[in-house]
Amino acid sequence: MVAEIHQLILRDGVAETKATALNKIERQCIDAASKILADEEQKVGITHAGFAITALPHKAIPDLLWTRQGPNIRLLVESGRGLTGKPVGLPYGAIARLILFYLQSEAVKTRSLEIELGRSMYHWLKAMGIDSGGANYKAVREQSLRLALCRLTFYRSGEGATLISNGSFVRDVLIPDHEDVWQPRLWRDTVKLDEQFYKSLIEHPLPLREAAIREIAHRSMAIDIYIWLAYRLHALAEATPITWKALHAQFGAGFSQVKHFKPKFQEPLRLAMAVYPEAKVVIDEQGLILYPSPAPVPEHRAQGVVRLSRLRR
C-alpha cells in the first residue's frame, strides 16, 4: 500500500485514505505521508553520506566496541570513558541520531566546527518531538555524553591497500565535574566537532528533508533506511535488486537469522517510504527492487544549502 499512499491522499484526502487502512502501521504511514505532503517549508538537513552505509546501534548493548561493514568500508565505534575511567557506553537509538543530525546540519549551514547547544538545539529537538522533561531529558544528556566521548575508526579498502582513519564526532565539549550530576549546561554551551569528521562531512554531505526525519524521529531503523534510500535511489541508472541476505548484513544487527529480521525490517521500511514520496521501491520474496528515483531534496535546494556553506569559508 505504501507506494500508493501519496496518490490516495492527494486524490481522496487523509480521512478517507485512513479509513482504508488495515492495521496500525498503515495508519502511521498515512499520517506520516500526509505531513510530508503538507510540508510547505521543506527545510533541508544534512547528514554524512557515510551513514547510508554504516550506522550506530539501535538499542543499548553491553559491548564497548561496535563494528559495521559496508561496501569497501568498515566502521568501528569504541565507547569513551568518563572522569573516573569507567566506560560510558556506546551511543545508540533515535535520540543519538537526532543529536548527530542537528550537529551535522548546523555545521554545514554555518560552515563552522563550533555548534551552539543552547536554545537552538533545545527548540529543534522539541520540534522533532523530543521535549526536555523526564525520561527524554535523561536520554538526551546520556546520548550527548556518549557521542562526545566515543572514538571512531574507519577502514576504507581499495587499490590494494586499506586507509585507516581515527577520529571522533566531537573534539571539544564542556562536561560537569561529577559524572553523576549532568547539569542542564547542554543547552548553554557549544560543542566543537572533530576536524577530520567535519572535513569529511563538508566533502560528503547528504541532504535530507527535515520534516521526514521529524515524522520518523522515534524509529532509529526507519531513520537509517530513509538515509540509505536517499543515498542510493537517485544515483541508480537501472532497477537494482537487493536480497534479504544483503539487507540483513547492513541493517540486521541484533537479528541472528534473516527469517527473524525480515518481518521486523518491513515496518520501518514502510515508514521510511511514507516520508519519501519520490522513492520507487518494490518489496518481494527475494528482497527489494530499487528503482531510479528523484532525491528527497531537489537538486537546486540541495545545492543552495551546500553553496551557502561554501560562501562562509
C-alpha positions, 0 to 999 in steps of 0.5 A, spaced: 500 500 500 505 504 501 507 506 494 500 508 493 499 512 499 501 519 496 496 518 490 490 516 495 491 522 499 492 527 494 486 524 490 481 522 496 484 526 502 487 523 509 480 521 512 478 517 507 485 514 505 485 512 513 479 509 513 482 504 508 487 502 512 488 495 515 492 495 521 496 500 525 502 501 521 498 503 515 495 508 519 502 511 521 504 511 514 498 515 512 499 520 517 506 520 516 505 521 508 500 526 509 505 531 513 510 530 508 505 532 503 503 538 507 510 540 508 510 547 505 517 549 508 521 543 506 527 545 510 533 541 508 538 537 513 544 534 512 547 528 514 554 524 512 553 520 506 557 515 510 551 513 514 547 510 508 552 505 509 554 504 516 550 506 522 550 506 530 546 501 534 539 501 535 538 499 542 543 499 548 548 493 548 553 491 553 559 491 548 564 497 548 566 496 541 561 496 535 563 494 528 559 495 521 561 493 514 559 496 508 561 496 501 569 497 501 568 500 508 568 498 515 566 502 521 568 501 528 565 505 534 569 504 541 565 507 547 569 513 551 570 513 558 568 518 563 572 522 569 573 516 573 575 511 567 569 507 567 566 506 560 560 510 558 557 506 553 556 506 546 551 511 543 545 508 540 537 509 538 533 515 535 535 520 540 543 519 538 541 520 531 537 526 532 543 529 536 548 527 530 543 530 525 542 537 528 550 537 529 551 535 522 546 540 519 548 546 523 555 545 521 554 545 514 549 551 514 554 555 518 560 552 515 563 552 522 566 546 527 563 550 533 555 548 534 551 552 539 547 547 544 543 552 547 536 554 545 537 552 538 538 545 539 533 545 545 527 548 540 529 543 534 529 537 538 522 539 541 520 540 534 522 533 532 518 531 538 523 530 543 521 535 549 526 536 555 522 533 561 523 526 564 525 520 561 527 524 554 531 529 558 535 523 561 536 520 554 538 526 551 544 528 556 546 520 556 546 520 548 550 527 548 555 524 553 556 518 549 557 521 542 562 526 545 566 521 548 566 515 543 572 514 538 571 512 531 575 508 526 574 507 519 577 502 514 576 504 507 579 498 502 581 499 495 587 499 490 590 494 494 591 497 500 586 499 506 586 507 509 585 507 516 582 513 519 581 515 527 577 520 529 571 522 533 564 526 532 566 531 537 573 534 539 571 539 544 565 539 549 564 542 556 562 536 561 560 537 569 565 535 574 561 529 577 559 524 572 553 523 576 550 530 576 549 532 568 547 539 569 542 542 564 549 546 561 547 542 554 543 547 552 548 553 554 554 551 551 557 549 544 560 543 542 566 543 537 566 537 532 572 533 530 576 536 524 577 530 520 569 528 521 567 535 519 572 535 513 569 529 511 562 531 512 563 538 508 566 533 502 560 528 503 554 531 505 547 528 504 541 532 504 535 530 507 528 533 508 527 535 515 520 534 516 521 526 514 526 525 519 521 529 524 515 524 522 520 518 523 524 521 529 522 515 534 524 509 529 532 509 529 531 503 523 526 507 519 531 513 520 537 509 517 533 506 511 530 513 509 538 515 509 540 509 505 534 510 500 536 517 499 543 515 498 542 510 493 535 511 489 537 517 485 544 515 483 541 508 480 541 508 472 537 501 472 532 497 477 537 494 482 535 488 486 537 487 493 536 480 497 534 479 504 541 476 505 544 483 503 539 487 507 540 483 513 548 484 513 547 492 513 541 493 517 540 486 521 544 487 527 541 484 533 537 479 528 541 472 528 537 469 522 534 473 516 527 469 517 527 473 524 529 480 521 525 480 515 518 481 518 521 486 523 525 490 517 518 491 513 515 496 518 520 501 518 521 500 511 514 502 510 515 508 514 521 510 511 517 510 504 511 514 507 516 520 508 519 519 501 514 520 496 519 520 490 522 513 492 520 507 487 521 501 491 518 494 490 518 489 496 518 481 494 520 474 496 527 475 494 528 482 497 527 489 494 527 492 487 530 499 487 528 503 482 531 510 479 528 515 483 528 523 484 532 525 491 528 527 497 531 534 496 531 537 489 537 538 486 537 546 486 535 546 494 540 541 495 545 545 492 543 552 495 544 549 502 551 546 500 553 553 496 551 557 502 556 553 506 561 554 501 560 562 501 562 562 509 569 559 508 
